Amino acid sequence: MKKNQKIAFLSIGIALYVVLSAFVIIPIINRIKLDLGYIVFGLYLNAFGIPATVVGVLGCILGNLLKGGSFRIAWPIGQAFIGLSLGYLLPKTKNIWLKILYSIISVFIGIAVIKTLIEVAMYQFPLGLKFSSNLVAFIADVIPFIIGILLNQKIKIIR
């Protein structure tokens, strides 16, 4: 795939992530919602690998800025971990169950561990409270992420 095509595909991915994340809101608990932008993130990481990290990071930043005018830095850092780890692993893995397992582990580390530790360190949130909240966020994020991976098996994006 040519560089211009890849940039165009990734830009479309960022736009789709932002629209699904910022405007299709399904609340779960408190400020936690089912983030449908993760469908796009999972699909793109599976299709494009590491370059698709930009879809999750920029999509997260832009979506949060559109929703509330600000964002906490812990989310994009968690997204970057997910993007870099799964961007490397998913394209190399052929077994769908292994892809799902890698995704569960990586999203757990990115959201429930990295995001929690950053928020506890930066904002002095209580660890137990923040971890339980981010555990719910992990569940709300990993489900659409896995749907994106499964969709990628059906939708063939030119690489």
PECORPE-V581463 format. One record per helix or strand of 3 or more residues. SS is the DSSP state (H for helix, E for strand). FROM is the first residue (numbers start at 1). LEN is the number of residues. If there is no record, write none. Layout:
BEGIN
ss={SS,SS}
from={FROM,FROM}
len={LEN,LEN}
END
This chain:
BEGIN
ss={H,E,E,H,H,H,H}
from={3,26,32,37,73,96,127}
len={21,4,3,32,20,28,28}
END
